[in-house]
């Protein structure tokens, strides 16, 4: 008698090419959807970052002269960089987790409602 660890698990022997094809297609679909999600988040946050930066620059350039006398330039730079960092770094992760936990909550509600 041959041991299963020598010849391979018995499930692989009984799996037909159709199962391997289905598994491969599911894996490919998963990878494509992950790339689409990443690209969409990147473009969306890039657009929001650019819109926010344009609005901030416009408001600073058209601010009255007294604004620059009351606020040091360093504080304005810190505000610019902090807001840009929040949009560029934290927004993508927050939206990603919102989507994950939203789907978990949706599946929980559906499961509880059906049973």
C-alpha positions as CSV (number, residue, x, y, z in Angstrom):
1,X,0.0,0.0,0.0
2,X,1.3,3.4,-1.0
3,X,1.0,6.2,1.5
4,X,-1.0,9.3,0.5
5,X,2.0,11.6,1.2
6,X,4.0,9.8,-1.4
7,X,1.5,9.9,-4.2
8,X,-0.3,13.1,-3.1
9,X,-3.6,13.7,-1.5
10,X,-6.5,11.7,-2.9
11,X,-8.6,14.8,-3.5
12,X,-6.2,16.0,-6.2
13,X,-6.5,12.7,-8.0
14,X,-10.3,13.0,-8.2
15,X,-10.4,16.7,-9.1
16,X,-11.1,17.0,-12.8
17,X,-9.9,19.7,-15.1
18,X,-13.2,21.6,-14.7
19,X,-12.6,22.1,-11.0
20,X,-9.1,23.4,-11.6
21,X,-10.4,25.7,-14.3
22,X,-13.1,27.1,-12.0
23,X,-10.6,27.6,-9.2
24,X,-8.3,29.4,-11.6
25,X,-11.0,31.6,-12.9
26,X,-12.1,32.5,-9.4
27,X,-8.5,33.4,-8.5
28,X,-8.1,35.5,-11.6
29,X,-11.4,37.3,-10.9
30,X,-10.2,38.0,-7.4
31,X,-6.9,39.4,-8.6
32,X,-8.6,41.6,-11.2
33,X,-11.2,42.9,-8.7
34,X,-8.4,43.7,-6.2
35,X,-6.5,45.7,-8.9
36,X,-9.7,47.5,-9.9
37,X,-10.4,48.4,-6.3
38,X,-6.9,49.7,-5.7
39,X,-6.9,51.7,-8.9
40,X,-10.3,53.2,-8.1
41,X,-9.4,54.1,-4.6
42,X,-6.1,55.7,-5.9
43,X,-7.8,57.8,-8.5
44,X,-10.6,58.8,-6.2
45,X,-8.3,59.9,-3.4
46,X,-5.9,61.6,-5.9
47,X,-8.8,63.6,-7.3
48,X,-10.1,64.6,-3.8
49,X,-6.6,65.5,-2.7
50,X,-6.1,67.8,-5.8
51,X,-9.5,69.4,-5.3
52,X,-8.8,70.1,-1.6
53,X,-5.3,71.5,-2.5
54,X,-6.7,73.8,-5.2
55,X,-9.4,75.1,-2.8
56,X,-6.9,75.7,0.0
57,X,-4.5,77.5,-2.3
58,X,-7.3,79.6,-3.7
59,X,-8.5,80.7,-0.3
60,X,-5.0,81.5,0.9
61,X,-4.2,83.5,-2.3
62,X,-7.4,85.5,-2.1
63,X,-7.3,86.0,1.7
64,X,-7.0,89.6,3.0
65,X,-3.6,90.9,3.9
66,X,-4.5,91.0,7.6
67,X,-4.8,87.2,7.5
68,X,-1.0,86.9,6.8
69,X,-0.2,89.3,9.6
70,X,-2.1,87.3,12.1
71,X,-1.1,83.8,11.0
72,X,2.6,82.8,10.7
73,X,3.6,81.1,7.5
74,X,4.8,78.0,9.4
75,X,1.4,77.4,10.8
76,X,-0.2,77.6,7.3
77,X,2.4,75.1,6.0
78,X,1.7,72.7,8.8
79,X,-2.0,73.0,8.2
80,X,-1.5,72.3,4.4
81,X,0.7,69.3,5.0
82,X,-1.4,67.8,7.8
83,X,-4.6,68.0,5.7
84,X,-2.9,66.6,2.6
85,X,-1.4,63.7,4.7
86,X,-4.8,62.8,6.1
87,X,-6.3,62.7,2.6
88,X,-3.4,60.9,1.0
89,X,-2.6,58.3,3.6
90,X,-5.6,57.7,5.9
91,X,-8.6,58.1,3.7
92,X,-7.8,55.0,1.5
93,X,-7.4,52.7,4.5
94,X,-10.5,54.1,6.2
95,X,-12.6,53.5,3.1
96,X,-11.1,50.0,2.7
97,X,-12.1,49.0,6.2
98,X,-15.5,50.7,5.8
99,X,-16.2,48.5,2.8
100,X,-15.0,45.3,4.6
101,X,-16.9,46.0,7.8
102,X,-20.0,47.1,5.9
103,X,-20.1,43.8,4.0
104,X,-19.6,41.9,7.2
105,X,-22.5,43.8,8.8
106,X,-24.6,43.3,5.7
107,X,-24.0,39.5,5.7
108,X,-24.7,39.3,9.4
109,X,-28.0,41.2,9.0
110,X,-29.0,38.9,6.1
111,X,-28.0,35.8,8.1
112,X,-30.0,36.9,11.1
113,X,-33.0,37.9,9.1
114,X,-33.2,34.6,7.1
115,X,-32.7,32.3,10.1
